[in-house]
């Protein structure tokens, strides 16, 4: 992810915001660092792993602040968009079988 972040649904998402939300989802800081700060910026499997983590985010914690929930929903929307782009593109190209989709 670009250090400057990106806008999703009117919310500016930065790597720091993604990191905090993934921690709440139970992902270790070591895993988060590997996903957000790859040594090889062309590492497609790592990018896929990050997108998969985002598209599998559960609902936001019940006691979260409205701002936290807004960011969480933005990450879910981005993750779901990525899921549709990645999985549909792979199915059409015949690159992977449906048994590999999560």
CORDACOR-V246289 format. One record per backbone hydrogen bond with DSSP energy under -0.5 kcal/mol. CO is the residue of the C=O (numbers start at 1). NH is the residue of the N-H. Records with the same first field share a line. If there is no record, write none. Layout:
BEGIN
CO: NH / NH
END
This chain:
BEGIN
2: 5
6: 13
8: 11
11: 8 / 13
12: 14
13: 6
14: 18
15: 19
16: 20
17: 21
18: 22
19: 23
20: 24
21: 25
22: 27
23: 26
28: 32
29: 33
30: 34
31: 35
32: 36
33: 37
39: 41
40: 43
42: 44
43: 47
44: 48
45: 49
46: 50
47: 51
48: 52
49: 53
50: 54
51: 55
52: 56
54: 57
61: 64
65: 69
66: 70
67: 71
68: 72
69: 73
70: 74
71: 75
72: 76
73: 77
74: 78
75: 79
76: 80
77: 81
78: 82
79: 83
80: 84
81: 85
82: 86
83: 87
84: 88
85: 89
86: 90
87: 91
88: 92
89: 93
90: 94 / 95 / 96
97: 100
98: 101
END
